[in-house]
Amino acid sequence: MRLTSAHIVLACASVPTALARPSEGSGLLHFLNRRAPTPDNTCGNIFNGNNNGYTCVANAPNGGACCSGYGYCGSTADYCGTGCQVDFGTCSGSDSVPVNPNQCGPANSNNKAAGAETRPTTVAPVVKPALVIALLPLGAEMALVVLPSATNGVLPGNAARLLYGYCGTTKEYCADPDCLWQFGTCDSNKTPAGPTTLNDPRPLIGQVSYDNDIYECTQANVVALTYDDGPYLYTNQLLDVLKSYGFKATFFMTGNNLNKGAIDETEPYPTIIRRMVAEGHQVASHTWSHYSLSNIPSNVRKDQMVKNERAIANIIGKYPTYMRPPYSQCSQASGCQADMKALGYHRVYFDLDTQDYLNPNSIQKSKDIVRQILATQGPTDYLAIQHDLVQQSVTNLTSYFFDLIKAKGWKGVTAGECLGDAPANWYRTPGGGQSGRRKTA
């Protein structure tokens, strides 16, 4: 297997206003940069995490996979229990008795917002602390928000939880993936119209593996072009560029996060997605709300997949068999890999990481990466990743990357094509399984 940066943790974003063009220093750029693996054993956004947003990595030297409430990586109960920052590693813990109803989440002893929806978890209970210490970040986010509609400080049933541990009802609080469903009501609570696909027949069609993580192509002289986290502001422009080069791509799409609205009912997204299919591109899943699939229970994990299925089917009449786990997190131990196979999904990663999400304002670094990798002698294919919510990736990196591919005499293709999989195998019809050839091995 040829890996360059295949296991780096993927980035995602949070947008402060719906479809607002991000500026330098905005929430979007902050979260694009926040998911890098820790270089110094610090993590998260509070205390010693220093708002760097580093993620803990299992088996790291002198560390562990859990990010403590104090911003250090480790593997003991002190790191993985109460206060553990679930967005920056793996956690275990439990609910605790709320002390202040306007403070909630893992940085506030796992308090829940008033009226929060109950979703079962697989977390075992632990002893509730007698003294709750609120772990608050420094900066403007420390302001305690009490809405006019609150009664005695208790928010109504649609209260959501912000990353920084305060309850509210506006988009800054309720936008996924940073609104934590365990402690309030979030964008992910929305369910697309139409019957659930959960019990659809899901035969394992074709010869592409449903058991193994996929990091590279099987076809020669191709680069699989894949884009995560859209559709977004720049996706139509990206489709124009692809069309001008005659290249095809796979779009691993989220359904309802970043406060962009559900993709099946918020224009221009339905129009963009129909254009993708009409022009020969592949639509694939990146979950409904961009949660870490290794850090949520099975029922919530499946909910994240079937909601995205229903929304996509509402637009194009079918839903995908290809998916990419957010943050590249879908472990065997968590049950995620078994769940994805049961739902009939191929788990697709990458072996060429452009790192566009780390360089939204310095895209030359990503251009240097693709230039150096494509200049390497020996490999005859790559499975690349970009993000169509990064403006410079779409408007600058993409055409540069495509020119390098053409100069090698290669072509840009979908993930399905790079794996030799027939387009009939890329989708299922709600209630009807697939029309492709049944997998025999």
C-alpha positions in Angstrom: 0.0 0.0 0.0 1.3 3.4 -0.9 0.5 6.1 1.7 1.7 9.6 1.8 -0.5 11.4 4.3 -3.4 9.0 4.3 -4.0 8.8 8.0 -4.0 12.4 8.8 -7.1 13.5 10.6 -9.5 15.4 8.2 -10.7 18.9 8.8 -14.1 20.3 8.9 -15.6 23.8 9.3 -18.2 25.8 11.1 -19.7 28.9 9.5 -21.0 31.7 11.6 -23.6 32.9 9.1 -25.6 30.9 6.5 -23.8 30.9 3.1 -21.6 33.8 4.2 -18.3 34.2 2.4 -15.7 33.4 5.0 -13.0 35.9 5.7 -9.5 35.4 7.3 -9.9 34.7 11.0 -13.5 33.6 10.6 -15.0 30.5 12.2 -14.6 28.6 9.0 -10.9 29.1 8.7 -10.4 28.4 12.5 -12.1 25.0 12.2 -10.4 24.1 9.0 -7.1 24.3 10.8 -8.1 22.7 14.1 -8.0 19.0 13.3 -4.3 18.4 12.9 -2.7 15.6 15.0 -1.0 16.9 18.1 2.7 17.7 17.8 3.3 18.3 21.5 0.7 16.2 23.4 -1.7 19.2 23.9 -5.1 19.1 22.4 -8.5 20.8 22.1 -9.5 24.4 22.5 -9.3 25.1 26.2 -6.7 25.5 28.9 -3.4 23.9 27.6 -5.0 23.3 24.3 -4.6 27.0 23.8 -7.3 27.0 21.1 -5.0 25.2 18.7 -7.5 22.4 18.2 -5.0 19.6 18.0 -6.4 16.0 18.0 -5.1 13.2 20.1 -3.8 10.1 18.2 -3.8 6.6 19.6 -0.3 5.1 20.3 1.4 8.5 20.1 4.6 8.8 22.2 4.0 9.8 25.8 0.3 10.4 25.1 -3.0 8.6 24.2 -6.2 9.0 22.3 -8.2 10.9 24.9 -8.1 14.7 25.1 -8.7 15.8 28.7 -10.6 18.8 29.8 -7.3 20.5 30.6 -6.0 20.1 27.1 -3.6 17.1 27.3 -3.6 13.7 25.6 -3.6 10.5 27.6 -5.3 7.2 28.0 -6.3 6.9 31.7 -9.6 7.8 33.3 -8.2 11.2 34.1 -8.1 12.0 30.4 -10.9 9.8 29.0 -13.6 10.5 31.7 -15.4 13.6 32.8 -14.4 16.7 30.9 -12.8 14.8 28.0 -13.2 16.7 24.7 -14.9 14.3 22.4 -14.2 16.5 19.3 -10.5 16.0 19.7 -10.1 12.3 20.5 -11.8 9.3 21.9 -13.7 9.7 25.2 -15.7 7.8 27.8 -17.8 9.4 30.5 -21.3 10.1 31.7 -24.0 12.6 32.3 -23.9 14.6 35.5 -26.3 16.8 37.4 -26.5 20.3 35.9 -25.3 23.1 38.1 -26.0 26.0 35.8 -28.6 25.3 33.1 -26.9 27.7 30.7 -23.6 25.8 30.8 -23.4 22.3 29.3 -21.4 19.7 27.5 -18.2 17.8 28.2 -16.3 21.0 29.3 -19.0 21.5 32.0 -19.2 18.1 33.6 -21.5 16.8 30.8 -24.5 18.9 31.8 -27.4 18.8 29.4 -29.4 21.7 28.0 -32.9 21.9 29.4 -35.3 20.0 27.1 -32.5 18.2 25.3 -33.6 15.3 23.1 -32.6 11.9 24.7 -30.6 9.6 22.4 -29.3 6.4 23.9 -25.5 6.1 24.3 -23.2 3.2 25.0 -21.3 5.1 27.7 -21.3 3.4 31.1 -22.2 5.6 34.2 -19.5 6.9 36.5 -19.5 8.5 39.9 -20.8 12.1 39.6 -18.4 14.7 40.9 -19.5 16.7 44.0 -17.9 19.8 42.6 -18.3 20.8 39.0 -15.5 23.0 37.6 -16.5 24.7 34.4 -13.7 24.6 31.9 -14.2 27.8 29.9 -12.1 29.1 27.0 -10.5 32.5 27.0 -11.9 35.2 24.7 -15.2 36.6 23.5 -16.9 33.2 23.7 -16.8 33.3 27.5 -19.9 35.6 27.5 -22.8 33.9 29.2 -25.8 33.9 26.8 -29.2 34.1 28.5 -32.0 34.5 25.9 -35.0 36.7 26.6 -37.3 33.6 26.3 -35.5 31.9 29.1 -37.3 31.4 32.4 -35.1 31.6 35.5 -32.1 30.9 33.2 -33.7 27.7 31.8 -33.8 27.6 28.0 -36.7 26.1 26.0 -36.8 22.7 24.6 -35.1 23.6 21.3 -32.0 24.7 23.2 -28.7 23.7 21.7 -25.1 23.5 22.9 -22.2 25.4 21.5 -18.6 24.1 21.3 -17.6 26.4 24.2 -20.2 25.0 26.7 -23.1 27.5 26.7 -26.7 26.9 25.7 -28.6 28.9 23.1 -31.0 28.7 20.2 -29.3 30.5 17.3 -27.2 29.1 14.5 -24.0 29.8 16.5 -25.1 27.2 19.0 -27.0 24.7 16.9 -24.8 24.2 13.9 -23.2 20.8 13.6 -20.7 19.3 14.0 -19.8 21.4 17.0 -23.2 21.4 18.6 -23.1 18.2 20.7 -26.3 16.1 20.3 -25.6 14.5 23.7 -26.4 17.7 25.5 -29.1 19.5 23.5 -30.9 19.8 20.1 -28.8 20.3 17.0 -29.0 20.6 13.2 -28.7 16.8 13.2 -32.1 16.4 14.8 -33.7 17.4 11.5 -35.0 14.4 9.6 -35.5 14.6 5.8 -38.9 14.0 4.4 -39.8 10.6 3.2 -39.7 7.0 4.5 -36.5 5.9 6.3 -34.0 3.8 4.3 -32.8 2.0 7.4 -34.5 -1.3 6.6 -33.8 -1.3 2.8 -32.2 -4.4 1.3 -28.5 -3.9 1.0 -26.9 -6.7 -1.1 -23.1 -6.4 -1.4 -22.8 -5.7 -5.1 -19.6 -5.7 -7.3 -16.0 -6.6 -6.6 -14.9 -3.7 -4.5 -14.3 -4.6 -0.9 -16.9 -3.9 1.8 -14.5 -5.2 4.5 -11.3 -3.3 3.9 -10.5 0.4 4.1 -9.7 1.7 0.6 -6.7 3.9 0.2 -5.7 3.5 -3.4 -6.9 2.8 -6.9 -6.7 -0.4 -8.9 -6.7 1.3 -12.3 -3.5 2.8 -13.8 -2.7 6.3 -15.0 -5.5 7.9 -13.1 -6.0 10.2 -10.2 -9.3 9.8 -8.3 -10.5 13.3 -7.6 -12.5 13.4 -4.4 -14.0 16.4 -2.6 -15.3 16.4 1.0 -17.7 18.6 3.0 -19.8 20.1 0.3 -21.8 21.1 -1.4 -20.9 24.7 -0.6 -20.4 28.1 -2.0 -17.7 27.1 -4.5 -19.0 23.8 -5.7 -20.7 25.1 -8.9 -17.4 26.8 -9.8 -15.6 23.5 -9.2 -18.0 21.7 -11.6 -17.2 24.3 -14.2 -13.4 23.6 -13.9 -14.0 19.8 -14.0 -16.1 20.2 -17.2 -13.4 22.4 -18.9 -10.8 19.6 -18.3 -13.1 16.7 -19.1 -12.4 15.2 -15.6 -14.8 13.5 -13.3 -14.9 13.6 -9.5 -16.5 12.0 -6.4 -18.2 14.3 -4.0 -18.4 13.0 -0.4 -21.2 15.2 0.8 -22.6 16.2 4.2 -26.3 16.6 4.5 -27.0 19.2 7.2 -24.1 20.9 9.0 -22.2 24.3 9.0 -25.7 25.9 9.3 -26.0 25.6 5.5 -29.4 24.0 5.7 -30.5 20.5 4.7 -29.1 19.7 1.2 -32.5 18.4 -0.1 -34.4 21.6 0.7 -31.9 24.5 0.6 -31.1 25.9 -2.8 -28.8 25.9 -4.6 -27.8 22.5 -3.2 -30.4 20.3 -4.9 -29.6 22.0 -8.3 -25.9 21.5 -7.7 -26.2 17.8 -6.8 -28.5 17.1 -9.8 -25.8 18.8 -12.0 -23.1 16.5 -10.5 -25.0 13.4 -11.6 -26.0 14.8 -15.0 -22.4 15.6 -15.8 -21.1 12.1 -14.8 -19.7 12.7 -11.4 -20.2 10.4 -8.4 -22.2 11.4 -5.4 -21.1 9.8 -2.1 -21.7 10.2 1.6 -19.8 12.0 4.2 -22.6 11.6 6.8 -25.5 13.9 7.7 -23.7 16.1 10.2 -19.9 15.3 10.1 -19.7 13.5 13.5 -16.8 11.2 14.3 -18.3 7.8 13.6 -15.9 6.1 16.0 -17.1 8.2 18.9 -20.9 7.8 18.7 -23.1 4.8 19.4 -24.3 2.5 16.7 -27.9 3.9 16.6 -26.6 7.4 16.1 -24.0 6.3 13.6 -26.7 4.6 11.5 -29.0 7.7 11.9 -26.1 9.8 10.4 -26.0 7.6 7.4 -29.7 7.0 6.6 -30.6 10.6 7.0 -28.0 11.5 4.4 -29.4 8.7 2.2 -32.9 10.0 2.4 -31.9 13.5 1.6 -29.8 12.5 -1.4 -32.5 10.2 -2.6 -35.0 13.1 -2.4 -32.8 14.9 -4.9 -31.6 12.3 -7.4 -33.9 9.3 -6.6 -31.1 7.1 -5.3 -28.4 7.1 -2.6 -24.7 6.1 -2.5 -22.8 3.0 -1.7 -19.5 4.9 -1.2 -18.7 6.8 2.0 -15.8 8.6 3.6 -15.7 8.8 7.5 -15.4 12.3 8.8 -12.0 12.9 10.4 -11.0 9.5 8.9 -12.4 7.9 12.0 -14.3 4.6 11.6 -12.6 2.0 13.8 -13.2 -1.7 14.0 -13.3 -1.5 17.8 -16.1 1.0 17.9 -18.3 -1.1 15.7 -18.2 1.5 12.9 -16.7 -0.8 10.3 -19.3 -3.5 10.9 -22.1 -0.9 10.8 -20.9 0.4 7.4 -20.7 -3.0 5.9 -24.2 -3.8 7.2 -25.4 -0.7 5.5 -23.6 -1.7 2.3 -20.9 1.0 2.2 -17.4 1.0 0.8 -15.1 3.0 3.2 -12.9 5.2 1.0 -9.9 7.1 2.3 -7.0 8.5 0.2 -3.3 8.2 -0.5 -2.7 11.8 -1.7 -3.6 14.4 0.8 -3.5 17.9 -0.7 -3.8 19.4 2.8 -5.9 22.2 1.4 -7.8 22.4 4.7 -4.6 23.2 6.5 -3.6 25.9 4.0 -6.8 27.9 3.2 -4.8 31.1 3.0 -1.5 29.7 1.8 -2.5 27.3 -0.9 0.9 27.3 -2.4 1.9 24.7 0.2 -0.8 22.4 -1.2 0.4 23.1 -4.8 3.9 22.1 -3.7 2.6 18.9 -2.2 0.8 17.7 -5.4 3.7 18.8 -7.6 6.2 16.8 -5.5 3.9 13.7 -5.3 3.1 13.6 -9.0 6.8 14.0 -9.8 7.5 10.8 -7.9 8.6 7.9 -10.2 6.9 4.5 -9.8 3.3 5.0 -8.7 0.7 4.8 -11.5 -2.3 6.1 -9.7 -3.5 8.2 -6.7 -6.6 8.6 -4.7 -6.6 12.3 -3.8 -8.6 14.5 -1.4 -9.6 18.1 -1.5 -12.4 20.1 0.1 -14.8 22.2 -2.0 -15.6 24.5 0.9 -12.0 25.8 0.7 -12.2 28.7 -1.8 -8.5 28.7 -2.7 -8.6 24.9 -3.2 -11.3 25.4 -5.8 -10.1 28.5 -7.5 -6.4 28.1 -7.4 -5.2 24.6 -6.5 -7.6 22.6 -8.7 -6.6 23.9 -12.1 -2.9 23.7 -11.1 -3.4 20.1 -10.0 -5.3 19.2 -13.1 -2.6 20.6 -15.4 -0.1 18.3 -13.6 -2.3 15.3 -14.2 -2.7 16.1 -17.9 1.0 16.6 -18.2 1.6 13.1 -17.1 -0.8 11.8 -19.6 -3.2 10.7 -16.9 -6.8 11.6 -16.3 -9.0 12.6 -13.4 -11.7 10.1 -12.5 -14.2 9.2 -9.9 -13.4 6.9 -7.0 -15.7 4.3 -8.5 -13.9 4.4 -11.8 -10.5 4.3 -10.3 -11.5 1.1 -8.5 -12.9 -0.5 -11.7 -16.5 -0.4 -10.3 -19.4 -0.1 -12.7 -21.6 3.0 -12.2 -24.6 0.8 -11.6 -22.9 -0.2 -8.3 -22.4 3.3 -7.0 -26.0 3.7 -5.8 -29.1 2.0 -4.4 -32.7 2.8 -5.0 -34.8 3.4 -1.8 -36.6 0.2 -0.9 -35.0 -1.6 -3.9 -31.4 -2.5 -3.3 -29.1 -2.3 -6.4 -29.2 -3.2 -10.0 -25.5 -4.0 -10.4 -23.9 -7.5 -10.5 -23.8 -9.3 -7.2 -20.5 -9.6 -5.4 -19.2 -13.2 -5.7 -16.0 -13.1 -3.7 
